[in-house]
Amino acid sequence: MPRVSYKESNVIDAILDVTDNGLSQSKAAQKNGVPPTTLSDRLRGVSSRSEVTQPAQLLSEPEESRLVAWILRQEALGYAPSHSHVRATVNALLRQQGREKPVG
């Protein structure tokens, strides 16, 4: 079955429609373009995929954003870092913070 495309904000709107506005789960899901099973799961407290995978990520979202900004800045200057350079930079950052798990 193909995955339906929707945004996290749609899920939140659907949850609010059920909890605050009294809509049924099926009507709220349809109104916001969210799969009914997703809405049902989230109302029962099941985490989103991004929340589940977050602990497995080596960099926090702010760290990742700073890394992306650095890469783009280097690229704008004409010095786009190679994949191995980015990996080495991240590994150095992790070592500095006492996190020894290397980036693959």
C-alpha positions, -999 to +999 in steps of 0.1 A: +000+000+000+015+034-010+024+058+018+001+089+020+019+123+019+009+146+048+026+170+071+030+168+109+010+200+111-019+181+095-017+154+122-017+180+149-047+198+134-066+165+132-058+157+168-071+191+178-102+186+158-109+154+177-099+166+212-110+203+211-137+205+184-154+172+190-151+158+154-150+120+150-116+105+142-126+095+107-140+130+099-109+147+114-086+124+094-105+130+062-107+168+067-069+170+074-057+145+048-042+121+074-046+083+073-072+073+099-048+047+114-021+074+119-046+096+137-058+067+158-023+057+167-012+093+176-043+097+198-033+065+217+002+080+223+022+063+196+052+085+186+057+097+150+085+081+130+107+112+133+104+110+171+112+073+172+144+077+151+156+108+168+176+089+196+194+069+169+208+101+153+243+111+163+237+148+158+209+169+174+187+189+151+206+222+160+240+205+154+228+192+120+214+226+110+248+242+119+266+216+099+244+222+069+249+260+072+287+255+073+286+232+042+265+257+023+288+286+034+319+267+023+302+259-010+293+296-016+330+304-010+340+279-036+353+253-011+326+227-009+338+200+015+340+164+003+319+137+019+350+124+037+358+160+050+323+164+064+325+129+080+359+138+096+345+171+108+315+154+125+338+128+140+360+155+155+330+173+169+317+141+185+351+133+200+353+169+214+320+163+232+330+129+245+308+110+221+330+083+206+306+066+182+321+073+148+301+084+117+301+057+090 
